[in-house]
Amino acid sequence: MGARVAVVAAALCAAALGRTPELLTLSGDIGRVHDPAIIRQGDAYYLFSTGRIPGGGIIPIRTSQDLHHWTLSGAVFDKLPDWAVKEIPGARDAWAPDIAFFHGRYHLYYAVSTFGKNDSAIGLATNRTLNPADPDYKWVDQGMVVRSRQGQDDWNAIDPNLVIGNAHSIWLDWGSFWGGIKMRRIDPETGKLSSTDTTLYSLATRPPASRRAIEAPFIIRRGRYWYLFVSFDFCCRGARSDYNVVVGRAKKITGPYLDRAGRPMTEGGGTPVESAATAKWRGAGHEAVLHDRRSDYLVFHAYEAASGRPVLQISTIVWNDGWPEVAPLP
């Protein structure tokens, strides 16, 4: 690790261990980042997001050495996999990727859908390394993992999140609107749904009065609790977006998840974590959590109030009385 990175890491660690969360100052290719997912390999951070790069590559990849300066460095796919085009003919891009490492490979889960419909699917691509200079670098698409069908399913197979309990306890949660956030056990060998445990768990939903606006689940473990972060309300409306992040926690990965007031997330509960209704920012959401070198970070996008453009945001997380706190946007 270089001296500059070591100094930055030490400063970030100190900030995270303090009582006040810090919004990181970011630079480089941080514009047009939507639905970020993040992981570290070695001394480099890799960030994946919805959309395309100039030239057409799908699922942009950005890299950083210090979490502050980001460089657009490629894409996962040149085009949508053939199975995705066949299953979801109206799909044009891959959405909301999630990245995890288990069973000796990096697993990238992603969604294909069309806006406003639950005719959707989640796919999987794997790679031995995230470093494009490594001779083993190659994204291999593994096909479809789970599918929702309009008129048949009360859930939407988008916004995947992979959760690792241990080597034998691996789970995929997902969901957007409709019946909310769902979960199934994953086979560690294949990275796809378990054939021995077919239980579909319901983790969180919202009542019809909210138009069931809930999506983007992300689960982490801290101490004796599992924490489920989700985004409430509406993204994708530029400066009119009112996305916001809430959280609940449970003693078992499958729930029940309760907010700080004890309200179940299956009944619309959720403790506020991050929102953005400021002079500069709107609609903070589609969060991911990075645990790195004794510090935790909330990674998300927010929309510029002036332009409506989604921009990458990262805040340290401070845990007070067992609940996460992050820095507000200015």
Residue pairs with C-beta under 8 A, 6 or more apart in sequence:
1 9
1 43
2 65
4 66
5 43
5 65
5 66
8 66
8 67
8 68
9 66
9 293
12 22
12 24
12 67
12 293
12 295
12 316
13 293
13 294
13 295
15 21
15 22
15 295
15 316
16 22
16 294
16 295
16 296
16 297
16 316
16 317
16 318
17 294
17 295
18 318
19 318
19 320
20 318
20 327
21 315
21 316
21 317
21 318
21 325
21 326
21 327
22 315
22 316
22 327
23 313
23 314
23 315
23 327
23 328
23 329
23 330
24 67
24 68
24 297
24 314
24 315
24 316
25 68
26 68
26 69
26 70
26 312
26 313
26 314
27 68
27 69
27 70
28 62
28 64
28 69
28 70
28 71
29 62
29 70
29 71
29 72
30 62
30 70
30 311
30 312
31 309
31 310
31 311
31 312
32 51
32 309
32 310
32 311
33 47
33 49
33 60
33 62
33 301
33 310
33 311
33 312
34 49
34 50
34 51
34 286
34 301
34 310
35 49
35 50
35 95
35 96
35 97
35 159
35 216
35 286
35 301
36 47
36 48
36 49
36 286
36 288
36 299
36 300
36 301
36 312
37 47
37 48
37 49
37 96
37 97
37 98
37 99
37 288
37 299
38 45
38 46
38 47
38 48
38 99
38 288
38 290
38 299
39 45
39 46
39 99
39 100
39 101
39 106
39 130
39 290
40 46
40 290
40 292
41 101
41 106
41 129
41 130
41 131
42 131
43 65
44 63
44 64
44 65
44 130
44 131
45 63
45 64
45 65
45 67
45 290
46 61
46 62
46 63
46 99
46 130
47 61
47 62
47 63
47 64
47 70
47 299
47 312
48 59
48 60
48 61
48 62
48 76
48 97
48 98
48 99
48 108
49 59
49 60
49 62
49 97
49 301
50 59
50 93
50 94
50 95
50 96
50 97
51 58
51 59
51 60
51 93
52 58
52 60
52 75
52 93
53 60
53 72
53 74
53 75
56 78
56 79
57 74
57 75
57 76
57 77
57 78
58 75
58 76
58 77
58 78
58 79
58 80
58 93
58 94
59 75
59 76
59 77
59 94
59 97
59 108
59 110
60 72
60 74
60 75
61 72
61 73
61 74
61 75
61 76
62 70
62 71
62 72
62 73
62 312
63 70
63 71
63 73
64 70
64 71
67 297
67 314
70 312
73 132
74 132
76 94
76 97
76 108
76 110
76 125
76 139
77 94
77 125
77 139
77 141
80 91
80 92
80 93
80 94
80 112
81 123
81 141
81 143
83 123
83 141
83 143
83 144
84 91
84 94
84 112
84 121
84 123
84 144
85 91
87 112
87 121
87 144
87 147
88 112
88 113
88 114
88 119
88 120
88 121
90 114
91 112
91 113
91 114
93 112
94 110
94 111
94 112
94 123
95 110
95 111
95 112
95 113
95 158
95 159
96 110
96 111
96 158
96 159
96 160
96 216
96 286
97 108
97 109
97 110
97 160
98 108
98 109
98 110
98 160
98 161
98 162
98 288
99 106
99 107
99 108
99 109
100 106
100 107
100 109
100 162
100 164
101 107
102 162
102 164
102 167
102 170
102 188
102 191
103 167
103 188
103 189
103 191
104 128
105 126
105 127
105 128
105 191
106 126
106 127
106 128
106 129
106 130
107 124
107 125
107 126
107 162
107 191
108 124
108 125
108 126
108 127
108 139
109 122
109 123
109 124
109 145
109 160
109 161
109 162
109 172
110 122
110 123
110 124
110 125
110 160
111 120
111 121
111 122
111 123
111 157
111 158
111 159
111 160
111 174
112 120
112 121
112 122
112 123
113 119
113 120
113 121
113 156
113 157
113 158
114 120
115 236
117 150
118 148
118 149
118 150
118 153
118 155
118 156
118 157
118 176
118 177
118 178
119 148
119 149
119 150
120 147
120 148
120 156
120 157
120 158
121 144
121 145
121 146
121 147
121 148
121 157
122 144
122 145
122 146
122 147
122 157
122 158
122 160
122 172
122 174
123 141
123 142
123 143
123 144
123 145
124 141
124 142
124 143
124 144
124 145
124 191
124 192
125 139
125 140
125 141
125 142
126 139
126 140
126 142
126 191
127 137
127 138
127 139
127 140
128 134
128 136
128 137
128 138
129 136
129 137
130 137
131 137
142 190
142 191
142 192
145 160
145 172
145 191
145 192
145 193
146 157
146 172
146 174
146 184
146 193
147 157
148 155
148 156
148 157
153 178
154 178
154 179
155 174
155 175
155 178
155 179
155 180
155 182
156 174
156 175
156 176
156 177
156 178
156 215
157 174
158 174
158 175
158 176
158 215
159 174
159 175
159 176
159 215
159 216
159 217
159 286
160 172
160 173
160 174
161 172
161 173
161 174
161 217
161 218
161 219
162 170
162 171
162 172
162 186
163 170
163 171
163 172
163 173
163 219
163 220
163 253
164 170
164 171
165 171
165 221
165 253
167 188
168 188
169 185
169 253
170 185
170 186
170 187
170 188
171 183
171 184
171 185
171 186
171 219
171 253
171 254
172 183
172 184
172 186
172 193
173 181
173 182
173 183
173 203
173 217
173 219
173 228
174 181
174 182
174 183
174 217
175 181
175 182
175 203
175 204
175 214
175 215
175 217
176 214
176 215
176 216
177 211
177 212
177 213
177 214
177 215
178 212
179 202
179 205
179 212
180 202
180 203
180 204
180 205
180 206
180 212
180 214
180 266
181 202
181 203
181 204
181 205
181 214
181 215
181 217
181 228
181 230
181 265
182 200
182 201
182 202
182 203
183 200
183 201
183 202
183 203
183 253
183 254
184 193
184 194
184 197
184 198
184 199
184 200
184 201
185 193
185 194
185 197
185 199
186 192
186 193
186 194
187 193
187 194
187 195
201 254
201 255
202 255
202 266
203 217
203 228
203 254
203 255
203 257
203 265
203 266
204 214
204 217
204 228
204 230
204 248
204 257
204 265
204 266
204 269
204 270
205 212
205 214
205 265
205 266
205 267
205 268
206 212
206 213
206 214
206 232
206 268
207 267
207 268
210 232
210 233
210 268
213 232
213 233
213 234
214 230
214 231
214 232
215 230
215 231
215 235
215 286
216 229
216 230
216 231
216 285
216 286
216 287
217 228
217 229
217 230
218 228
218 229
218 230
218 287
218 288
218 289
219 226
219 227
219 228
219 229
219 253
220 226
220 227
220 229
220 289
220 291
221 227
221 253
222 296
222 319
223 322
224 251
225 249
225 250
225 251
225 322
226 249
226 250
226 251
226 252
226 253
226 257
227 247
227 248
227 249
227 324
228 247
228 248
228 249
228 250
228 255
228 257
228 265
229 245
229 246
229 247
229 273
229 287
229 289
229 298
230 245
230 246
230 247
230 265
230 270
231 243
231 244
231 245
231 246
231 285
231 286
231 287
232 243
232 244
232 245
232 246
232 270
232 285
233 242
233 243
233 244
233 283
233 285
234 241
234 242
234 243
234 283
235 241
235 243
235 283
235 285
235 286
237 283
237 308
238 282
238 303
238 307
238 308
238 309
239 282
239 303
239 304
239 305
239 306
239 307
239 308
240 282
240 308
241 282
241 283
241 285
241 303
242 277
242 282
242 283
243 276
243 283
243 284
243 285
243 286
243 302
244 272
244 273
244 274
244 275
244 276
244 283
244 284
244 285
245 272
245 273
245 274
245 275
245 284
245 285
245 287
245 298
245 300
246 259
246 270
246 271
246 272
246 273
247 259
247 270
247 271
247 273
247 323
247 324
248 257
248 258
248 259
248 264
248 265
248 269
248 270
248 271
249 257
249 258
249 322
249 323
250 256
250 257
250 258
255 265
255 266
256 264
256 265
256 266
257 264
257 265
257 266
257 269
258 264
258 265
258 269
259 265
259 269
259 270
259 271
260 271
260 323
261 269
261 271
263 269
271 323
273 287
273 298
273 324
273 325
273 326
274 284
274 285
274 287
274 298
274 300
274 315
274 326
274 328
274 329
275 284
276 282
276 283
276 284
276 302
276 303
276 329
278 305
278 328
278 329
278 330
279 305
280 304
280 305
280 306
280 329
280 330
281 302
281 303
281 304
281 305
281 329
281 330
282 302
282 303
282 304
282 305
282 308
283 302
283 303
284 300
284 301
284 302
284 313
284 329
285 300
285 301
285 302
286 300
286 301
287 298
287 299
287 300
288 298
288 299
288 300
289 296
289 297
289 298
289 299
289 317
290 296
290 297
290 299
295 316
295 317
296 316
296 317
296 319
296 324
297 314
297 315
297 316
297 317
298 314
298 315
298 317
298 324
298 326
299 312
299 313
299 314
300 313
300 314
301 310
301 311
301 312
301 313
302 310
302 311
302 313
302 329
303 309
303 310
303 311
304 311
313 329
315 326
315 327
316 326
316 327
317 324
317 325
317 326
318 324
318 325
318 326
319 325
